[in-house]
């Protein structure tokens, strides 16, 4: 969940620039498969960027991007 939160934060800051006090408002995580003891990758896509809220979809995978091990929707509050 830490990887998902960081990836979402990075995507939002890439779109709006450095903003102090942008904080996680909601993080909805679904674990879909068992994770092996190896590198986990995260693909994050900005779904909506509003004046006060930003929503990001994150997908976690290991060997193949088609085999998703986890999925999350993260909402950030933008001051």
C-alpha positions as CSV (number, residue, x, y, z in Angstrom):
1,X,0.0,0.0,0.0
2,X,3.0,2.3,0.5
3,X,4.1,1.7,-3.1
4,X,0.6,2.6,-4.3
5,X,0.5,5.8,-2.2
6,X,3.9,6.9,-3.5
7,X,3.0,6.2,-7.1
8,X,-0.2,8.1,-6.9
9,X,1.5,11.1,-5.2
10,X,4.2,11.1,-8.0
11,X,1.6,11.1,-10.7
12,X,-0.3,13.9,-9.2
13,X,2.8,16.1,-8.6
14,X,3.8,15.4,-12.2
15,X,0.6,17.1,-13.3
16,X,0.3,20.0,-10.8
17,X,3.8,20.6,-9.7
18,X,5.2,20.6,-6.2
19,X,2.3,21.4,-3.7
20,X,2.7,21.3,0.0
21,X,0.1,19.5,2.1
22,X,-1.4,17.4,-0.7
23,X,-2.6,14.4,1.4
24,X,-4.3,11.1,0.9
25,X,-8.0,11.3,1.4
26,X,-9.0,7.7,0.5
27,X,-7.1,4.6,-0.5
28,X,-9.2,1.6,-1.6
29,X,-6.9,-1.5,-2.1
30,X,-7.8,-4.9,-3.5
31,X,-5.3,-7.8,-3.3
32,X,-5.9,-10.2,-6.2
33,X,-3.1,-12.8,-6.1
34,X,-0.4,-14.0,-3.8
35,X,2.8,-12.0,-4.2
36,X,6.2,-13.7,-4.7
37,X,9.3,-12.5,-2.9
38,X,10.6,-10.4,-5.8
39,X,10.2,-6.9,-7.2
40,X,6.7,-5.5,-7.4
41,X,5.9,-2.8,-10.0
42,X,3.2,-0.2,-10.0
43,X,1.5,1.5,-12.9
44,X,-0.4,4.6,-11.9
45,X,-2.9,6.5,-14.1
46,X,-4.5,9.8,-13.3
47,X,-8.3,9.3,-13.6
48,X,-9.5,12.8,-12.7
49,X,-7.8,16.0,-11.6
50,X,-10.1,18.6,-10.1
51,X,-9.6,21.8,-8.2
52,X,-9.7,20.0,-4.8
53,X,-9.5,16.3,-5.5
54,X,-7.3,14.1,-7.7
55,X,-8.1,10.4,-8.3
56,X,-5.5,7.8,-9.4
57,X,-5.8,4.2,-10.5
58,X,-2.9,2.0,-9.5
59,X,-2.1,-1.6,-10.6
60,X,0.5,-3.7,-9.0
61,X,2.2,-6.5,-10.9
62,X,5.4,-8.7,-10.9
63,X,6.4,-10.9,-13.8
64,X,3.9,-9.8,-16.4
65,X,1.9,-6.5,-16.5
66,X,-1.1,-8.6,-17.5
67,X,-1.0,-10.6,-14.2
68,X,-2.1,-8.0,-11.7
69,X,-1.5,-8.8,-8.1
70,X,-3.2,-5.8,-6.6
71,X,-5.3,-2.8,-7.7
72,X,-6.1,0.4,-5.8
73,X,-7.9,3.7,-6.3
74,X,-6.4,6.6,-4.4
75,X,-7.9,10.0,-3.8
76,X,-5.8,13.0,-2.8
77,X,-6.9,16.3,-1.4
78,X,-5.2,19.3,-3.1
79,X,-5.0,22.4,-0.9
